[in-house]
Amino acid sequence: QVQLVESGGGLVQPGGSLRLSCAASGRIFRINDMGWYRQAPGRQRELVAAITSGGSTNYADSVKGRFTISRDNAKNTVYLQMNSLKPEDTAVYYCNADVHSRVGARSYDYWGQGTQVTVSS
């Protein structure tokens, strides 16, 4: 089994910054893509940013230039640096990872429990 634990959410004023972290643990052979999603009340979960094991990234148009995703493969951890935050960034942020638990086995998607980010004055 694999667990993803997020941290770093909270309340911040518009224009402020937050850094989210997500550490994967458990039975891990290799992690492929990792990503951050978010879900605001009454809306569907959406992709915020993703990063491959080689470091290639992609972002939702709404966060380009403000958010940066990175990862530390040695620590099985993914980060999301969020700058110039706006009220519309308010949501629960979820970490996602595509994980091979052993050699030769298929990979499975895992999700964190979510961390609340609130942008308000």
Buried (B, 14 or more C-beta within 10 A) or exposed (E): EBEBBBEBBEEBEEEBEBBBBBBBEEEBEBBEBBBBBBBBEEEEBEBBBBBBEEEEBEBBEEBEEBBBBBBEEEEBBBBBBBBEBEEEBBBBBBBBBBBBBEEEEEBEEBBBEBBEBBBEE
